[in-house]
């Protein structure tokens, strides 16, 4: 069931995009995009928010809001204004498509963990020449973990889910300082009226009986009920 890295990331992206009618991915993308804008603004100004440095060239002077259209929906971001000069994120330059690239940054950050070099390379590919600091990478990845944890622990008892699809893919992930292959299992539910949503996902060393049992038990403990048919390969 192992897939190439690009296919595995694509599968994980599709799963998260489908989750919660796309709300999860929109929240994640919006947070990541806002963090990248703040990092570029700090590099332009010469100081982070509320920071005093000898390299400061100007000061923040409020923000202006902007809607960014992506394949996951419109994202509302805040662009810092400066007292002197002007600042506009290179990510949002005219005719630059950030949706696919930003998806890649988010997925690489989530799958590989806090890897400064990897995420910094992706950020530069997006067009942020100043790159991104290690602390900013850590914060973005921590925010991703928080959003995903909240989604994968939400109650499932609102309505019965008669049909459940189970699948898995393998991704390379950073674990205890080493890059290893990890199994990503995903459960997708379909209600009686045809509504489809990702019920949960988890990461483990391999698709063992104990890992699958633990994952499925967690779905039941969160309130999954009314299951009549489970669809899975092998």
C-alpha positions as CSV (number, residue, x, y, z in Angstrom):
1,X,0.0,0.0,0.0
2,X,3.1,2.2,0.1
3,X,3.0,5.2,-2.3
4,X,5.5,7.6,-3.6
5,X,6.0,10.7,-1.4
6,X,4.2,13.1,-3.7
7,X,1.2,10.7,-4.0
8,X,1.1,10.2,-0.3
9,X,1.1,14.0,0.4
10,X,-1.5,14.4,-2.2
11,X,-3.7,11.8,-0.5
12,X,-3.3,13.4,2.9
13,X,-4.0,16.8,1.4
14,X,-7.2,15.5,-0.2
15,X,-8.3,13.9,3.1
16,X,-7.8,17.1,5.1
17,X,-9.4,19.2,2.4
18,X,-12.5,17.0,2.5
19,X,-12.6,17.1,6.3
20,X,-15.4,19.1,7.9
21,X,-16.6,20.4,4.5
22,X,-13.1,22.0,3.9
23,X,-13.3,24.1,7.1
24,X,-10.3,22.3,8.6
25,X,-8.0,23.0,5.7
26,X,-9.2,26.6,5.4
27,X,-8.3,27.2,9.0
28,X,-4.9,25.6,8.7
29,X,-4.1,27.4,5.4
30,X,-5.3,30.8,6.8
31,X,-3.1,30.4,9.9
32,X,-0.1,29.3,7.9
33,X,-0.5,32.2,5.4
34,X,-0.9,34.7,8.2
35,X,2.3,33.4,9.9
36,X,4.2,33.7,6.6
37,X,3.0,37.3,6.1
38,X,4.0,38.2,9.7
39,X,7.5,36.6,9.2
40,X,8.0,38.6,5.9
41,X,6.8,41.8,7.6
42,X,9.2,41.3,10.5
43,X,12.1,40.9,8.0
44,X,11.0,44.1,6.2
45,X,10.6,46.2,9.3
46,X,13.7,44.7,11.0
47,X,11.8,43.7,14.2
48,X,9.0,41.4,15.3
49,X,5.8,42.8,16.8
50,X,6.6,44.6,20.1
51,X,10.3,44.0,19.7
52,X,13.0,46.8,20.0
53,X,16.1,46.3,17.8
54,X,18.9,48.4,16.4
55,X,18.0,47.1,12.9
56,X,14.4,48.5,12.9
57,X,13.7,50.6,9.8
58,X,10.1,51.6,10.5
59,X,7.2,50.8,12.8
60,X,3.9,49.0,12.4
61,X,0.8,51.2,11.9
62,X,-2.2,48.9,12.1
63,X,-3.3,46.4,9.5
64,X,-5.5,46.1,6.4
65,X,-7.6,43.1,5.6
66,X,-7.4,41.2,2.3
67,X,-9.3,38.2,0.9
68,X,-7.1,35.7,-0.8
69,X,-8.9,33.3,-3.2
70,X,-7.6,29.7,-3.1
71,X,-8.9,26.3,-4.2
72,X,-9.9,25.7,-0.5
73,X,-12.0,28.9,-0.5
74,X,-11.4,32.5,0.4
75,X,-8.9,33.2,3.2
76,X,-9.1,36.4,5.2
77,X,-5.6,37.7,6.1
78,X,-4.3,40.9,7.8
79,X,-1.4,42.8,6.1
80,X,0.6,45.0,8.5
81,X,0.9,48.7,7.5
82,X,4.0,50.7,8.2
83,X,4.4,54.4,9.4
84,X,7.0,55.1,6.6
85,X,7.3,53.4,3.3
86,X,5.0,50.5,2.3
87,X,4.8,46.8,2.8
88,X,3.0,44.2,0.7
89,X,3.7,40.4,1.0
90,X,5.6,38.9,-2.0
91,X,3.3,35.9,-1.5
92,X,0.4,37.9,-2.7
93,X,2.0,39.5,-5.7
94,X,-0.3,39.8,-8.7
95,X,-0.7,36.7,-10.8
96,X,1.1,34.5,-8.3
97,X,-0.8,31.4,-7.5
98,X,-0.1,30.5,-3.8
99,X,-2.8,27.8,-3.2
100,X,-0.9,24.8,-4.4
101,X,2.4,25.9,-3.0
102,X,0.9,26.8,0.3
103,X,-0.7,23.4,0.5
104,X,2.7,21.9,-0.1
105,X,4.2,24.0,2.8
106,X,1.5,22.9,5.2
107,X,1.7,19.3,4.3
108,X,5.5,19.1,4.4
109,X,5.5,20.9,7.7
110,X,2.9,18.5,9.2
111,X,4.4,15.3,7.8
112,X,8.1,16.1,8.4
113,X,7.7,17.9,11.7
114,X,9.7,20.9,12.6
115,X,12.4,20.8,9.9
116,X,13.7,24.3,9.5
117,X,15.6,23.6,6.3
118,X,12.8,21.8,4.6
119,X,10.1,24.4,5.4
120,X,12.5,27.3,4.7
121,X,13.2,25.9,1.2
122,X,9.5,25.7,0.5
123,X,8.9,29.3,1.8
124,X,11.6,30.6,-0.5
125,X,10.0,28.7,-3.4
126,X,6.8,30.6,-2.6
127,X,8.7,33.8,-3.2
128,X,9.7,35.0,0.4
129,X,13.4,35.6,-0.2
130,X,14.0,36.4,3.4
131,X,13.1,32.8,4.4
132,X,11.6,32.0,7.8
133,X,13.1,31.7,11.2
134,X,13.3,28.4,13.2
135,X,11.0,29.8,15.9
136,X,8.4,30.7,13.2
137,X,8.6,27.2,11.7
138,X,8.1,25.8,15.2
139,X,5.1,28.0,15.8
140,X,3.5,27.2,12.4
141,X,3.9,23.4,13.0
142,X,2.5,23.8,16.6
143,X,-0.5,25.6,15.2
144,X,-1.0,22.8,12.7
145,X,-0.9,20.1,15.4
146,X,-3.4,22.1,17.5
147,X,-5.9,22.4,14.6
148,X,-5.5,18.7,13.6
149,X,-5.8,17.5,17.2
150,X,-9.0,19.5,17.8
151,X,-10.5,18.0,14.6
152,X,-9.5,14.4,15.3
153,X,-10.9,14.5,18.8
154,X,-14.3,16.2,18.0
155,X,-17.5,14.3,19.1
156,X,-19.1,12.0,16.4
157,X,-22.4,11.4,18.1
158,X,-24.4,14.0,16.3
159,X,-25.9,11.6,13.8
160,X,-25.6,8.0,12.8
161,X,-23.0,7.1,10.2
162,X,-24.0,3.9,8.4
163,X,-21.1,3.7,5.9
164,X,-17.4,3.9,6.9
165,X,-14.5,3.8,4.4
166,X,-11.1,2.8,5.8
167,X,-7.8,3.4,4.0
168,X,-4.1,4.1,4.6
169,X,-1.1,5.5,3.0
170,X,2.6,5.8,4.0
171,X,4.5,9.0,4.4
172,X,8.1,9.8,5.4
173,X,8.1,11.5,8.7
174,X,10.7,12.8,11.2
175,X,10.7,10.7,14.4
176,X,13.2,11.1,17.2
177,X,15.7,12.7,14.8
178,X,15.3,10.1,12.0
179,X,13.2,10.1,8.9
180,X,11.2,6.9,8.8
181,X,8.1,5.6,7.0
182,X,4.9,6.0,8.9
183,X,1.4,4.7,8.2
184,X,-1.4,7.3,8.0
185,X,-4.8,5.7,8.5
186,X,-8.0,7.6,7.6
187,X,-11.6,6.9,8.2
188,X,-14.3,8.6,6.1
189,X,-18.0,8.3,7.0
190,X,-21.1,8.7,4.9
191,X,-24.4,9.5,6.5
192,X,-27.8,8.3,5.4
193,X,-28.5,11.5,3.5
194,X,-25.2,11.2,1.6
195,X,-23.1,13.7,3.6
196,X,-19.4,12.6,3.5
197,X,-16.8,13.7,6.1
198,X,-13.5,12.5,7.4
199,X,-14.1,11.0,10.8
200,X,-10.5,10.8,11.9
201,X,-6.9,10.0,11.0
202,X,-3.9,8.7,12.9
203,X,-0.2,8.0,12.4
204,X,1.6,4.8,13.5
205,X,4.6,2.7,12.7
206,X,2.7,0.2,10.5
207,X,-0.7,-1.1,9.7
208,X,-0.8,-3.7,12.5
209,X,-3.9,-5.2,14.0
210,X,-3.3,-3.4,17.3
211,X,-2.9,0.0,15.6
212,X,-6.1,-0.4,13.6
213,X,-8.0,-1.6,16.7
214,X,-6.8,1.3,18.7
215,X,-7.8,3.8,15.9
216,X,-11.3,2.2,15.4
217,X,-11.9,2.1,19.2
218,X,-11.1,5.8,19.4
219,X,-13.8,6.5,16.8
220,X,-16.3,4.5,18.8
221,X,-15.3,6.3,22.0
222,X,-15.9,9.6,20.3
223,X,-19.5,8.6,19.6
224,X,-19.4,6.9,16.2
225,X,-22.6,4.8,16.0
226,X,-25.1,3.3,13.6
227,X,-22.4,1.7,11.4
228,X,-23.9,-0.9,9.0
229,X,-21.1,-1.3,6.4
230,X,-17.3,-0.9,6.5
231,X,-15.4,-0.7,3.2
232,X,-11.7,-1.4,3.1
233,X,-9.1,-3.0,0.8
234,X,-7.2,-6.2,1.6
